Amino acid sequence: MPLLQRVAETSRRAVPFVLDGRPCEALEGDTILTALLTNGEQLRRSEFSGQPRAGFCLMGACQDCWVRLEDGRRLRACSNFIEPGMHVVTGAQPGAQP
């Protein structure tokens, strides 16, 4: 079950993307963080403890929301927008490598 439930602004254009190998949809204008948390239970797993993480400051200061794209680029999920066809690798799912 997704961590966040969308209750407003549902009429924006759908944006398809891939999350840890799974096809998903977000809405145009969503940050990567919003897209991930409306499609899953966590942002990533901590590299130190293995515990689930969901972002912390939500404004790009804490460094907690880094994710990787399939091509190896690292992005802050809270301050970058989801793009059509984006392949996000969080390490939150078994077998996924952040």
Helices and strands as residue ranges (DSSP letters): E 14-19, E 22-27, H 32-37, E 44-45, E 52-53, E 66-69, E 74-76, E 87-89
